[in-house]
Amino acid sequence: MPRRRRRRHSITRSAGVWLATLSTVVGIATGMFALRDQVFPRESGRAEASLPAYQESVGEVCSDVNEAERARVRDARRLARRLRVARTAVAQRDALLDSVRLGIAAGGHQLGLLEGLDAPPELAELHRATATAWSRNIALLREYAHRLDATRDRRQLLGAIEILSRNRPALGRNGVTVRAGLARLGGGRCRLDPPIVERTITLPGSGHGAVTPAVNPARTASPGSIAPGRLRPRGGGTLPAP
């Protein structure tokens, strides 16, 4: 067979194989879409989301918030024990960073659950406002965690804690908005426990040697972490703990 014909035949064959493969992919995709429509039939009028089903789901988010609040208290007590024996800036930084990461992770999970719900039209605006206030609190705690992560000495450690102190009023306001919003969104199905206020934690004095930044990425907070305990740097004022 002449070279040109062989080449044309090869190209034609390659095109045929490619089209056959594409046809198979399309067929599989079409089958998957058909299967999806059978298993998850499309709802006519998504705007007609069921109010009782939505409120029940919000109630489950509220239960998660209650559990996160109890976990936050347990973590605050662990933090107090770690800080009692921490005598260097890096040890103190690591204890504080681990604590705020846990809160951020819990809050991000719960916020994701809320944002994944389809709110009925009459609750859509309140749903968005509640999620927005929650997001603001998580962003504030991420800022604090970022500064902790970059801490290299005692002065920078206290500077990072001061950021959280300055943000405390905003955290509190956002927290009230989130709790009130959840209560209204969930109706009688959202039963939030009162926030638990922990005792003041004293930050021990430490050496002033340089430390390396933490390696782990910052995690993120829940409405349960809005009323945290407090940190009192030895020889300084009272500052909020994560």
Backbone torsions as a table, in degrees:
resi	resn	phi	psi	omega
1	MET	NA	131.6	179.7
2	PRO	-57.7	152.6	-175.9
3	ARG	-58.6	-41.9	-177.0
4	ARG	-64.2	-40.6	179.3
5	ARG	-67.0	-40.4	179.4
6	ARG	-62.2	-40.2	-178.8
7	ARG	-65.0	-44.0	179.7
8	ARG	-63.4	-40.2	179.4
9	HIS	-63.7	-40.7	-180.0
10	SER	-64.1	-43.2	-179.9
11	ILE	-64.1	-43.0	-179.4
12	THR	-62.0	-41.6	-179.6
13	ARG	-65.7	-42.1	179.3
14	SER	-62.0	-42.4	179.0
15	ALA	-63.0	-38.9	179.1
16	GLY	-63.6	-42.6	178.4
17	VAL	-63.4	-43.2	-178.4
18	TRP	-63.3	-43.1	179.5
19	LEU	-65.7	-38.2	178.7
20	ALA	-64.6	-41.6	178.3
21	THR	-63.7	-44.2	179.0
22	LEU	-61.5	-40.9	179.1
23	SER	-61.8	-39.5	178.8
24	THR	-64.5	-44.2	179.4
25	VAL	-61.1	-45.8	179.5
26	VAL	-61.9	-40.9	179.4
27	GLY	-62.4	-43.2	179.0
28	ILE	-63.7	-44.4	-179.3
29	ALA	-62.2	-43.3	179.8
30	THR	-62.0	-41.5	178.1
31	GLY	-63.1	-39.6	179.0
32	MET	-65.3	-40.7	178.8
33	PHE	-65.3	-38.6	178.7
34	ALA	-64.6	-42.1	178.9
35	LEU	-63.2	-41.9	179.2
36	ARG	-59.4	-42.9	-177.4
37	ASP	-68.3	-27.4	177.0
38	GLN	-76.0	-41.8	-177.3
39	VAL	-78.8	-38.6	-179.8
40	PHE	-120.3	76.5	-177.8
41	PRO	-58.3	141.4	-179.7
42	ARG	-64.5	136.9	177.7
43	GLU	-87.0	128.7	174.9
44	SER	-77.9	126.0	-179.5
45	GLY	72.2	72.5	177.5
46	ARG	-58.2	-25.0	-179.2
47	ALA	-64.4	-19.9	-179.8
48	GLU	-88.1	43.3	179.2
49	ALA	-60.3	143.0	-177.0
50	SER	-70.9	121.0	179.3
51	LEU	-64.1	-47.1	179.2
52	PRO	-60.6	-41.1	-179.8
53	ALA	-65.9	-40.4	178.7
54	TYR	-63.3	-46.9	-178.6
55	GLN	-64.3	-35.1	176.6
56	GLU	-64.6	-40.5	178.3
57	SER	-66.3	-39.9	176.3
58	VAL	-62.9	-37.7	176.5
59	GLY	-59.5	-35.7	177.0
60	GLU	-68.5	-36.9	175.4
61	VAL	-62.5	-42.4	179.1
62	CYS	-61.7	-38.8	177.2
63	SER	-63.4	-39.1	176.4
64	ASP	-63.3	-39.3	178.8
65	VAL	-62.9	-42.4	178.6
66	ASN	-61.3	-43.0	179.1
67	GLU	-66.4	-38.3	178.6
68	ALA	-64.8	-34.5	178.5
69	GLU	-65.7	-41.5	177.6
70	ARG	-66.1	-39.1	177.7
71	ALA	-65.4	-36.9	178.7
72	ARG	-62.2	-40.1	179.5
73	VAL	-65.1	-42.3	177.7
74	ARG	-61.9	-40.7	179.4
75	ASP	-66.7	-38.0	179.5
76	ALA	-61.8	-36.4	178.7
77	ARG	-70.9	-37.4	174.6
78	ARG	-64.2	-39.9	179.1
79	LEU	-61.0	-43.2	179.4
80	ALA	-60.5	-40.9	179.7
81	ARG	-66.6	-41.6	179.8
82	ARG	-64.5	-40.6	-178.3
83	LEU	-70.6	-27.6	179.4
84	ARG	-63.5	-31.5	-177.2
85	VAL	-104.0	-2.7	-179.6
86	ALA	-81.9	125.5	-178.1
87	ARG	-123.1	7.2	177.5
88	THR	-126.8	158.2	179.5
89	ALA	-61.8	-38.3	-178.8
90	VAL	-67.5	-39.2	179.9
91	ALA	-66.4	-41.3	178.7
92	GLN	-67.8	-43.1	177.9
93	ARG	-58.4	-44.7	-178.4
94	ASP	-63.7	-40.2	179.8
95	ALA	-63.8	-45.8	-179.9
96	LEU	-66.4	-40.4	-178.1
97	LEU	-67.0	-42.2	177.5
98	ASP	-59.8	-39.8	-177.7
99	SER	-66.7	-47.5	-177.5
100	VAL	-69.6	-30.9	176.8
101	ARG	-62.0	-41.0	178.8
102	LEU	-62.1	-43.7	179.3
103	GLY	-64.5	-40.4	-179.9
104	ILE	-65.7	-41.9	-179.8
105	ALA	-63.1	-44.1	179.6
106	ALA	-63.7	-44.7	-179.5
107	GLY	-64.3	-40.3	178.3
108	GLY	-62.9	-38.4	178.7
109	HIS	-64.9	-46.8	-177.9
110	GLN	-67.4	-39.6	177.3
111	LEU	-63.1	-39.2	177.2
112	GLY	-61.1	-39.1	177.8
113	LEU	-62.8	-42.8	-179.6
114	LEU	-66.7	-45.8	-177.4
115	GLU	-67.9	-19.7	178.5
116	GLY	-79.7	-5.9	-179.3
117	LEU	-88.2	145.6	173.9
118	ASP	-93.9	110.4	-177.0
119	ALA	-79.8	141.2	172.3
120	PRO	-60.2	154.0	-175.4
121	PRO	-52.9	-38.8	-176.3
122	GLU	-71.6	-13.8	-179.7
123	LEU	-114.6	0.9	-173.4
124	ALA	-61.2	-43.7	-177.8
125	GLU	-66.0	-44.2	177.9
126	LEU	-64.9	-37.6	177.4
127	HIS	-58.4	-48.1	-179.4
128	ARG	-64.2	-42.6	-178.8
129	ALA	-63.7	-39.0	179.3
130	THR	-66.5	-45.6	179.2
131	ALA	-64.3	-36.5	-179.8
132	THR	-66.0	-44.2	178.2
133	ALA	-63.3	-38.9	178.4
134	TRP	-63.5	-43.9	179.3
135	SER	-61.5	-38.3	179.3
136	ARG	-62.2	-41.0	178.9
137	ASN	-65.2	-41.1	178.3
138	ILE	-63.6	-39.1	178.7
139	ALA	-64.1	-39.7	178.4
140	LEU	-64.1	-40.2	179.5
141	LEU	-72.9	-30.9	174.6
142	ARG	-65.3	-38.4	177.2
143	GLU	-61.2	-43.8	178.4
144	TYR	-62.6	-45.7	179.9
145	ALA	-62.6	-38.2	179.3
146	HIS	-63.1	-42.8	179.0
147	ARG	-66.9	-39.2	175.7
148	LEU	-60.7	-42.6	-177.1
149	ASP	-61.0	-30.5	-178.4
150	ALA	-91.3	2.1	-176.6
151	THR	-66.7	135.0	179.6
152	ARG	-124.9	-12.2	179.4
153	ASP	-154.8	177.6	-177.1
154	ARG	-60.5	-42.3	-179.1
155	ARG	-60.8	-44.4	179.1
156	GLN	-67.9	-33.2	178.1
157	LEU	-62.5	-47.2	179.1
158	LEU	-66.8	-32.4	176.9
159	GLY	-65.2	-38.4	177.7
160	ALA	-65.6	-42.3	179.3
161	ILE	-64.9	-35.3	179.4
162	GLU	-62.2	-33.0	177.2
163	ILE	-60.3	-45.2	179.1
164	LEU	-64.3	-37.4	178.4
165	SER	-61.6	-44.6	179.6
166	ARG	-65.1	-32.9	-178.0
167	ASN	-84.6	-5.1	-174.9
168	ARG	-57.8	-44.5	177.8
169	PRO	-59.4	-42.4	179.3
170	ALA	-65.2	-40.9	176.8
171	LEU	-58.4	-42.3	-179.9
172	GLY	-65.4	-45.1	179.7
173	ARG	-62.7	-46.3	178.5
174	ASN	-61.2	-38.8	-179.1
175	GLY	-62.7	-41.5	177.4
176	VAL	-63.3	-41.8	178.8
177	THR	-61.0	-42.4	-179.3
178	VAL	-65.7	-47.7	-177.4
179	ARG	-64.9	-42.3	178.3
180	ALA	-65.4	-40.3	179.7
181	GLY	-64.4	-44.5	178.5
182	LEU	-61.3	-41.9	-179.0
183	ALA	-62.1	-40.6	-179.8
184	ARG	-74.2	-38.7	-179.2
185	LEU	-66.5	-37.7	-176.9
186	GLY	-85.4	-10.1	-176.8
187	GLY	60.1	-138.0	179.7
188	GLY	-75.8	-5.5	-178.2
189	ARG	-87.9	-10.0	178.3
190	CYS	-102.7	112.4	179.7
191	ARG	-121.7	96.6	-178.2
192	LEU	-90.6	130.8	174.7
193	ASP	-73.5	152.7	176.4
194	PRO	-63.1	144.4	176.3
195	PRO	-59.7	146.3	-179.3
196	ILE	-100.7	123.3	-179.1
197	VAL	-95.7	123.1	-179.0
198	GLU	-91.2	163.3	178.5
199	ARG	-70.9	160.8	178.1
200	THR	-64.7	138.5	177.0
201	ILE	-106.4	130.4	178.9
202	THR	-92.6	124.7	177.4
203	LEU	-83.4	114.1	-177.5
204	PRO	-64.3	159.0	173.3
205	GLY	-66.2	154.7	-178.8
206	SER	-141.6	168.9	175.4
207	GLY	-71.6	172.0	-175.7
208	HIS	-112.3	15.4	179.9
209	GLY	-69.1	156.3	180.0
210	ALA	-69.9	148.0	177.2
211	VAL	-129.0	160.4	178.8
212	THR	-91.4	152.2	-179.7
213	PRO	-66.0	157.8	177.0
214	ALA	-68.4	150.1	-177.7
215	VAL	-89.8	-37.4	-174.7
216	ASN	-65.8	141.6	178.4
217	PRO	-71.6	155.4	-179.2
218	ALA	-70.6	134.9	172.0
219	ARG	-98.0	-157.5	-178.9
220	THR	-152.8	-168.8	-148.8
221	ALA	-132.5	159.6	-177.6
222	SER	-109.7	166.9	177.1
223	PRO	-61.1	-20.0	177.2
224	GLY	-69.1	-20.6	179.8
225	SER	-94.1	16.6	-176.7
226	ILE	-81.2	-25.0	179.7
227	ALA	-116.0	68.1	-173.7
228	PRO	-76.1	175.2	172.0
229	GLY	-72.8	-168.5	-178.0
230	ARG	-126.8	153.2	175.1
231	LEU	-110.6	131.8	175.7
232	ARG	-117.7	105.1	177.0
233	PRO	-64.6	134.0	-179.4
234	ARG	-60.7	123.5	-179.1
235	GLY	86.0	9.4	-179.2
236	GLY	-136.1	-167.7	-179.1
237	GLY	-83.9	-179.6	179.6
238	THR	-87.3	128.8	-178.8
239	LEU	-125.3	149.9	-178.2
240	PRO	-74.4	142.4	173.7
241	ALA	-89.8	160.1	177.7
242	PRO	-68.9	NA	NA
